[in-house]
Amino acid sequence: MLQIIVMILLIIVALYLICGLLISFFFLAKGLSQIDEGTHGTGIGFRIIILPGMIVFWPVLLKKWLEVRRQSEHDV
């Protein structure tokens, strides 16, 4: 029984991290400079350094990115 619970938890964590990895790649390509204009023009080294944090905190970044996109749509 304990093994089943551990396997389920590991699958949940793996899915969370996979979602984070996928969203992070899209965020690095498009969303990073929309949320923080100071990151515009930063190099690959900076993006590699922040990638682990983006993978872990992807729900927060996705929410922020969507808020910025909604706000920019209303301003136009």
C-alpha positions in Angstrom: 0.0 0.0 0.0 2.8 2.4 0.9 4.5 1.7 -2.4 1.4 2.7 -4.3 1.0 6.0 -2.5 4.7 6.8 -3.1 4.3 5.9 -6.8 1.3 8.1 -7.1 3.1 11.0 -5.4 6.1 10.6 -7.7 3.9 10.6 -10.8 2.2 13.8 -9.6 5.5 15.5 -9.0 6.8 14.3 -12.4 3.7 15.7 -14.1 4.1 19.0 -12.3 7.7 19.3 -13.3 7.0 18.3 -16.9 4.3 21.0 -17.1 6.8 23.5 -15.6 9.4 22.6 -18.1 7.1 23.0 -21.1 5.6 26.3 -19.9 9.1 27.6 -19.0 10.3 27.2 -22.6 7.3 29.1 -23.9 7.7 31.7 -21.1 11.4 32.1 -22.0 10.6 32.7 -25.6 7.7 35.1 -25.2 6.6 36.0 -21.7 9.8 36.9 -19.8 10.3 40.3 -21.4 6.5 41.0 -21.1 6.6 40.6 -17.3 9.9 42.2 -16.7 11.2 44.6 -19.2 14.7 44.6 -17.6 15.2 41.1 -18.9 14.9 42.2 -22.6 18.1 41.4 -24.4 19.5 39.2 -21.7 21.8 36.3 -22.7 21.4 32.6 -22.6 23.4 32.3 -19.4 20.8 34.4 -17.5 18.0 32.3 -18.9 19.7 29.0 -18.0 20.2 30.3 -14.4 16.6 31.2 -13.9 15.2 28.0 -15.6 15.1 25.8 -12.5 13.1 28.5 -10.6 10.8 28.9 -13.5 10.1 25.2 -13.6 9.2 25.1 -9.9 7.2 28.3 -9.8 5.5 27.9 -13.1 1.9 28.4 -11.8 2.9 31.8 -10.3 4.6 32.9 -13.5 1.8 31.7 -15.7 -0.7 33.6 -13.6 1.4 36.8 -13.8 1.9 36.4 -17.5 -1.8 36.0 -18.2 -2.6 39.1 -16.0 -0.1 41.1 -18.0 -1.5 39.9 -21.3 -5.1 40.7 -20.2 -4.0 44.2 -19.0 -2.2 44.9 -22.3 -5.3 43.8 -24.3 -7.5 46.2 -22.3 -5.1 49.1 -22.8 -5.2 48.8 -26.6 
